[in-house]
């Protein structure tokens, strides 16, 4: 990785908010740390990033983010081990995926040094904001949006790249009941489903509200053409265990290439668990539920790592999953979190130390 010629400029806050925060009662993503990284794209290039006090942003009403939705983001976390050392988990993958999203939305790509060294400088400064309660972490939100002005339908000429942080407690979603979607689609072939674009998530909210009105916590998205194949679980990748085989759908134009998803597949193989990356039909899922071969379903993503699914609804009928004492979900979650919190060997080289 190329390094920046100049050390990242840091403007420290004059008054920290950290002493006002109850770290024993943190909800997800609602309390923000003292500083953020900011980098602006103007005149055809990115300026060098700088760390500044967390603050509001002023935009013109004609800023293109408001009109044409050029907005992308990532989700990642910083962790502290028992010795107080700070760690990240596969941050290079977040940088690569951010730029994959940027390219699809005609947003200028972020230089690797700006992302990695900027991130390191920010987390180093915000180290005290990383909670050390069990399961807690510092949630990190890198995002890029169109700040340039104009009502004409074209890419903006100015953009803003920001990384902001939110200390968060343990994310216990509990087991969720999901509804297999038969009408609405999350994404389409040739679209932007594989990108972490803000509009992808905006489009999910209404169908999820409809599912909630029926008593479900989340939606299982199906393919846009036939609605015959399951693809994602809400905003997470989805895994299905039939007998002792762990299945997940292949990535595509419609499916996000989840970092947790990739990690689960590698760890499962390391554990000797048989895995298959292939299409999973709703018919196959229902048949497995009816004959007892469907053992587990779970979502996989940054926030919860693994979110077990207790059952699903389809065609007006509910299918419950069995309670397992030794589930793949709990095993895989423990393997990943042990690496993240520096509690176990990292044979994959995923753990990234935040350096001083």
C-alpha positions as CSV (number, residue, x, y, z in Angstrom):
1,X,0.0,0.0,0.0
2,X,1.3,3.5,-0.9
3,X,1.5,5.7,2.1
4,X,0.6,9.4,2.4
5,X,3.5,11.9,2.0
6,X,2.2,14.0,4.8
7,X,0.9,12.9,8.2
8,X,-2.8,13.3,8.5
9,X,-3.8,16.6,10.0
10,X,-5.7,16.3,13.3
11,X,-7.8,19.0,14.9
12,X,-8.8,17.9,18.4
13,X,-12.1,18.8,20.0
14,X,-11.9,21.4,22.7
15,X,-14.5,19.6,24.9
16,X,-14.9,15.9,24.8
17,X,-18.4,14.4,25.2
18,X,-17.1,11.0,26.4
19,X,-17.8,11.7,30.1
20,X,-21.5,12.2,29.4
21,X,-21.9,8.7,27.8
22,X,-23.3,5.8,29.7
23,X,-21.2,3.0,28.2
24,X,-23.2,0.4,30.1
25,X,-26.4,1.3,28.2
26,X,-25.5,1.9,24.6
27,X,-28.0,1.5,21.8
28,X,-26.8,0.8,18.3
29,X,-25.6,3.8,16.3
30,X,-27.2,6.6,18.4
31,X,-24.2,8.1,20.3
32,X,-21.3,9.6,18.3
33,X,-17.6,10.0,19.2
34,X,-15.7,13.2,19.4
35,X,-14.1,13.3,15.9
36,X,-14.6,12.3,12.3
37,X,-12.5,12.0,9.2
38,X,-13.3,14.4,6.3
39,X,-12.0,14.4,2.8
40,X,-13.3,16.5,-0.1
41,X,-13.3,15.9,-3.9
42,X,-12.9,19.1,-5.9
43,X,-11.4,20.1,-9.2
44,X,-10.9,16.5,-10.2
45,X,-9.0,15.2,-7.2
46,X,-9.4,14.2,-3.6
47,X,-7.8,16.5,-1.0
48,X,-5.8,14.9,1.8
49,X,-8.0,13.7,4.6
50,X,-8.1,15.4,8.0
51,X,-9.5,14.5,11.4
52,X,-11.8,17.2,12.8
53,X,-14.2,17.5,15.7
54,X,-17.6,15.8,15.0
55,X,-19.8,18.4,13.5
56,X,-22.8,19.2,11.3
57,X,-22.5,19.6,7.6
58,X,-23.9,22.5,5.6
59,X,-25.1,21.7,2.1
60,X,-26.8,23.8,-0.6
61,X,-30.4,22.7,-1.4
62,X,-29.2,21.9,-4.9
63,X,-26.6,19.5,-3.7
64,X,-27.0,16.4,-5.9
65,X,-27.2,14.0,-3.0
66,X,-30.7,15.3,-2.4
67,X,-31.8,14.8,-6.0
68,X,-30.0,11.9,-7.6
69,X,-28.9,9.8,-4.7
70,X,-25.2,9.4,-5.2
71,X,-24.5,8.0,-1.8
72,X,-22.5,5.0,-0.7
73,X,-21.4,3.7,2.7
74,X,-19.6,0.9,4.6
75,X,-20.1,-0.6,8.0
76,X,-17.2,-1.9,10.2
77,X,-16.1,-2.0,13.8
78,X,-13.1,-1.4,16.1
79,X,-12.6,-3.8,19.0
80,X,-10.5,-3.8,22.2
81,X,-8.8,-6.8,23.6
82,X,-8.4,-7.5,27.3
83,X,-5.1,-5.5,27.3
84,X,-6.8,-2.4,25.8
85,X,-5.3,-2.8,22.4
86,X,-7.5,-1.7,19.4
87,X,-8.1,-3.9,16.4
88,X,-10.0,-3.8,13.1
89,X,-11.4,-6.7,11.1
90,X,-10.5,-7.0,7.5
91,X,-10.6,-3.2,6.8
92,X,-9.0,-3.6,3.4
93,X,-12.1,-5.4,2.3
94,X,-14.3,-2.5,3.3
95,X,-12.1,-0.1,1.3
96,X,-12.3,-2.4,-1.8
97,X,-16.1,-2.7,-1.5
98,X,-16.5,1.0,-1.0
99,X,-14.7,1.6,-4.3
100,X,-16.7,-1.1,-6.0
101,X,-19.8,0.8,-4.9
102,X,-18.2,4.1,-6.0
103,X,-17.5,2.9,-9.5
104,X,-21.1,1.7,-9.9
105,X,-22.5,5.1,-8.9
106,X,-20.0,7.1,-10.9
107,X,-18.3,8.4,-7.7
108,X,-14.5,9.0,-7.7
109,X,-12.7,6.1,-6.0
110,X,-11.0,6.7,-2.6
111,X,-7.2,6.2,-2.6
112,X,-6.2,3.2,-0.4
113,X,-3.8,5.3,1.7
114,X,-6.5,7.9,2.4
115,X,-8.9,5.3,3.6
116,X,-6.5,3.0,5.6
117,X,-4.2,5.7,7.1
118,X,-7.2,8.0,7.7
119,X,-9.1,5.3,9.4
120,X,-6.0,4.3,11.6
121,X,-5.5,8.0,12.6
122,X,-9.2,8.4,13.5
123,X,-9.4,5.2,15.5
124,X,-6.1,5.9,17.3
125,X,-7.5,9.2,18.4
126,X,-10.9,7.7,19.4
127,X,-9.4,4.7,21.2
128,X,-11.1,5.7,24.5
129,X,-14.4,5.5,22.7
130,X,-14.1,1.8,22.0
131,X,-16.2,0.1,24.8
132,X,-14.7,-2.8,26.6
133,X,-17.9,-4.3,28.0
134,X,-18.5,-7.9,26.6
135,X,-19.7,-7.8,23.0
136,X,-19.4,-4.0,22.7
137,X,-17.4,-2.2,20.0
138,X,-17.0,1.1,18.2
139,X,-19.2,1.0,15.1
140,X,-17.5,2.8,12.1
141,X,-19.4,4.3,9.2
142,X,-17.3,5.4,6.2
143,X,-19.6,7.1,3.6
144,X,-19.3,9.2,0.4
145,X,-22.0,11.4,-1.1
146,X,-22.4,14.0,-3.8
147,X,-21.9,17.5,-2.4
148,X,-21.7,19.3,-5.8
149,X,-24.6,21.5,-6.8
150,X,-27.0,21.3,-9.8
151,X,-30.5,20.2,-10.8
152,X,-29.3,18.6,-14.1
153,X,-29.2,14.8,-14.1
154,X,-25.5,14.0,-14.2
155,X,-22.8,13.0,-11.8
156,X,-21.7,15.7,-9.3
157,X,-18.4,17.5,-9.7
158,X,-17.8,17.5,-5.9
159,X,-18.0,14.8,-3.2
160,X,-17.4,14.4,0.5
161,X,-15.9,11.3,2.1
162,X,-16.5,11.0,5.9
163,X,-15.8,8.4,8.5
164,X,-17.8,8.8,11.7
165,X,-18.0,6.5,14.7
166,X,-20.6,5.4,17.2
167,X,-19.8,3.3,20.4
168,X,-22.3,0.5,20.5
169,X,-23.2,-2.1,23.1
170,X,-23.6,-5.8,22.4
171,X,-26.0,-6.3,19.5
172,X,-28.5,-8.9,20.6
173,X,-31.3,-9.1,18.1
174,X,-32.6,-12.4,19.4
175,X,-34.0,-15.0,17.0
176,X,-36.1,-13.4,14.3
177,X,-39.1,-14.6,12.4
178,X,-38.9,-13.7,8.7
179,X,-41.4,-13.5,5.8
180,X,-40.3,-14.7,2.3
181,X,-41.1,-11.8,0.0
182,X,-43.2,-12.7,-3.1
183,X,-44.0,-9.2,-4.5
184,X,-41.3,-6.7,-3.9
185,X,-37.6,-7.0,-4.9
186,X,-34.5,-5.6,-3.2
187,X,-32.5,-5.4,-6.5
188,X,-32.5,-6.5,-10.1
189,X,-30.0,-7.9,-12.6
190,X,-27.8,-5.1,-13.9
191,X,-28.8,-2.9,-11.0
192,X,-26.9,-1.7,-7.9
193,X,-27.8,-4.5,-5.5
194,X,-24.2,-5.5,-5.0
195,X,-23.3,-1.9,-4.0
196,X,-23.8,-0.5,-0.6
197,X,-25.8,2.4,-1.9
198,X,-28.1,4.3,0.4
199,X,-31.1,3.9,-2.0
200,X,-30.9,0.1,-1.7
201,X,-31.9,0.4,1.9
202,X,-34.5,3.1,1.4
203,X,-36.3,0.7,-0.9
204,X,-36.3,-2.1,1.7
205,X,-38.2,-0.1,4.4
206,X,-41.7,-0.3,3.0
207,X,-41.8,-4.1,2.3
208,X,-40.3,-4.6,5.7
209,X,-43.0,-2.5,7.3
210,X,-45.6,-4.6,5.6
211,X,-44.0,-7.7,6.9
212,X,-43.9,-6.2,10.4
213,X,-47.6,-5.6,10.3
214,X,-48.0,-9.3,9.8
215,X,-45.9,-10.2,12.8
216,X,-42.5,-10.7,11.2
217,X,-39.3,-8.9,12.1
218,X,-37.6,-9.1,8.7
219,X,-38.0,-10.1,5.1
220,X,-36.2,-12.8,3.1
221,X,-35.6,-11.3,-0.3
222,X,-36.1,-13.4,-3.4
223,X,-34.9,-13.0,-7.0
224,X,-36.5,-10.2,-8.9
225,X,-37.7,-12.3,-11.9
226,X,-39.5,-15.3,-10.5
227,X,-39.3,-14.9,-6.7
228,X,-38.4,-18.6,-6.6
229,X,-34.9,-18.3,-5.1
230,X,-34.0,-16.8,-1.7
231,X,-31.2,-14.2,-1.8
232,X,-30.7,-12.0,1.4
233,X,-32.2,-11.6,4.8
234,X,-33.2,-8.0,5.3
235,X,-29.9,-6.1,5.1
236,X,-27.8,-9.3,5.7
237,X,-26.6,-12.2,3.7
238,X,-28.5,-15.4,4.5
239,X,-27.3,-18.9,5.3
240,X,-29.3,-22.1,5.4
241,X,-28.3,-25.4,7.0
242,X,-30.0,-28.5,5.5
243,X,-28.9,-31.6,7.4
244,X,-25.2,-30.9,7.9
245,X,-24.6,-28.8,4.8
246,X,-24.4,-25.0,5.0
247,X,-25.8,-23.2,2.0
248,X,-25.7,-19.6,0.8
249,X,-26.6,-17.9,-2.4
250,X,-23.8,-16.8,-4.8
251,X,-23.0,-13.1,-5.1
252,X,-24.3,-11.4,-8.1
253,X,-25.6,-8.0,-9.4
254,X,-28.3,-8.3,-6.8
255,X,-26.5,-9.7,-3.7
256,X,-24.0,-7.9,-1.6
257,X,-20.5,-9.5,-1.3
258,X,-20.6,-9.5,2.5
259,X,-17.4,-9.5,4.5
260,X,-19.0,-11.5,7.3
261,X,-20.4,-13.9,4.6
262,X,-16.9,-14.5,3.2
263,X,-15.5,-15.0,6.7
264,X,-18.2,-17.5,7.6
265,X,-17.5,-19.6,4.5
266,X,-13.8,-19.7,5.2
267,X,-14.3,-20.6,8.9
268,X,-16.9,-23.2,8.1
269,X,-14.5,-25.0,5.8
270,X,-11.8,-24.7,8.4
271,X,-14.2,-26.4,10.9
272,X,-14.8,-29.2,8.4
273,X,-18.4,-28.1,7.7
274,X,-19.6,-28.9,4.2
275,X,-20.5,-25.7,2.4
276,X,-22.3,-25.0,-0.9
277,X,-22.6,-21.7,-2.7
278,X,-25.5,-22.1,-5.0
279,X,-29.1,-21.0,-5.7
280,X,-31.5,-22.0,-3.0
281,X,-35.1,-22.3,-4.1
282,X,-38.1,-21.5,-1.9
283,X,-39.5,-24.9,-2.8
284,X,-36.3,-26.6,-1.5
285,X,-36.5,-24.6,1.7
286,X,-40.2,-25.4,2.3
287,X,-39.6,-29.1,1.6
288,X,-36.7,-29.2,4.0
289,X,-38.8,-27.5,6.7
290,X,-41.6,-30.0,6.2
291,X,-39.4,-33.2,6.2
292,X,-37.2,-32.0,9.1
293,X,-33.9,-31.6,7.3
294,X,-33.9,-27.8,7.7
295,X,-31.8,-27.4,10.8
296,X,-30.9,-23.7,10.8
297,X,-31.2,-20.3,9.1
298,X,-29.3,-17.2,10.0
299,X,-28.4,-13.8,8.7
300,X,-24.8,-12.6,8.5
301,X,-23.5,-9.0,8.7
302,X,-21.3,-6.5,10.5
303,X,-23.8,-5.4,13.2
304,X,-24.9,-8.7,14.7
305,X,-22.3,-11.0,13.0
306,X,-24.8,-13.8,13.1
307,X,-28.5,-13.3,13.6
308,X,-30.4,-16.7,14.1
309,X,-33.8,-17.1,12.4
310,X,-36.5,-18.9,14.4
311,X,-38.9,-19.5,11.5
312,X,-40.3,-18.2,8.2
313,X,-43.6,-17.5,6.6
314,X,-44.6,-18.3,3.1
315,X,-47.9,-18.5,1.3
316,X,-49.7,-17.7,4.5
317,X,-48.1,-20.6,6.4
318,X,-45.4,-20.4,9.1
319,X,-42.5,-22.9,9.4
320,X,-40.7,-23.1,12.7
321,X,-37.0,-24.2,13.0
322,X,-35.8,-26.5,15.7
323,X,-33.9,-25.3,18.8
324,X,-30.3,-26.7,18.6
325,X,-27.9,-27.0,21.5
326,X,-24.9,-26.9,19.2
327,X,-25.7,-24.8,16.2
328,X,-23.5,-23.8,13.4
329,X,-24.6,-20.2,14.0
330,X,-23.2,-20.1,17.6
331,X,-20.0,-21.9,16.6
332,X,-19.3,-19.6,13.6
333,X,-20.1,-16.4,15.6
334,X,-17.7,-17.4,18.4
335,X,-14.9,-18.2,15.9
336,X,-15.3,-14.8,14.2
337,X,-15.7,-12.7,17.4
338,X,-12.7,-14.5,19.0
339,X,-10.6,-13.3,16.1
340,X,-12.1,-9.8,16.3
341,X,-11.4,-9.4,20.0
342,X,-7.9,-10.9,19.8
343,X,-9.0,-13.9,21.9
344,X,-7.8,-16.6,19.5
345,X,-5.3,-17.3,16.8
346,X,-5.9,-15.5,13.5
347,X,-4.8,-18.0,11.0
348,X,-6.4,-16.1,8.2
349,X,-4.6,-12.8,8.7
350,X,-7.8,-10.8,9.1
351,X,-7.1,-8.9,12.3
352,X,-5.6,-5.4,11.8
353,X,-3.9,-3.7,14.6
354,X,-4.5,0.1,15.1
355,X,-1.0,1.5,15.4
356,X,0.2,4.6,17.3
